Amino acid sequence: MTTAAVVTLVVAALIVAAAALGLLRVIFHLVAVRRSLAALEGGVEVIAAKTSTVPTVLPSVNSSLQPVRDFCESI
């Protein structure tokens, strides 16, 4: 093989290796983002559960306050 062919093959191998390294870094970053999003999703679900809407609790509160309402109306 001539020197030009060897140099061309070496340069091509370096370009392919650089592209492969870049793709591996992208893969590792995407895996890290996926882990972060999974943790964030779990946190959002906990927040949503702790901040449930008032209408689910409101009927029981109203029934507990019925004696107070009756007393206030009697005055």
Secondary structure, 3 states (H helix, E strand, C coil): CCHHHHHHHHHHHHHHHHHHHHHHHHHHHHHHHHHHHHHHHHHHHHHHHHCCCHHHCHHHHHHHCHHHHHHHHHC
